[in-house]
Amino acid sequence: MGAIAVFCGSSGDVDVEYTAAARRLGCAIAERKLTLFYGGGASGMMGAVAEGCLASGGKVVGVIPEEVKDHELPYACAEIHWVRTIDERKETLINLADALIVLPGGLGTLDELFFVIARSRMGLHSKPCGILNTREYFQHLSHFLEHVISQGFAKRKHVSNLYIEEEPKDLVDALMQKMNATTGE
Ligand code: AMP
């Protein structure tokens, strides 16, 4: 048993391939008896990942900041854990989970991705972080990170905990292997 925190976009105005992948990720998490922690929203990728997990009999916990409660509609079927601020949510999701996954998303999600990577780089956590590369959404970012390294602004070891996969179940399995190696199972 373990837990995965998922960071993802809230927009509902995206190709159905993205939300279908988010739903499959939710199923893969539930099928492996992992708890899903996520932003608690009902729309877009957020709602899809929660729905997929619940439909496969999984446990879903949404972490919602009081400061956005008037803008972000909580997903009615999820257990909700309230925090004060958006930054506190990012910290809480990292602390509660054994591994982290970032799905395609907008500016909020990119902020979350870099929060996760930068804190790992500072040694503030050592949790594996998976990126779901649906429709090659993160291809440019992956190339840019290579550029950052090649120009000497970061070291390869700073991103050694990052895993990029196209298929949700492959990503969850890669992270589980890493989690099990860490706990010695
Ligand atoms: P988006 O990817 O823009 O659809 O946002 C996804 C989620 O990121 C939203 O639920 C936001 O609450 C959250 N988020 C996290 N950090 C930020 C930030 N700095 N600015 C805006 N949204 C953020």
Residues whose N, C-alpha, C, O or C-beta is under 5 A from the ligand:
A	BS01	AMP	C8 G9 S10 S11 G39 I86 G105 G106 L107 G108 T109 D111
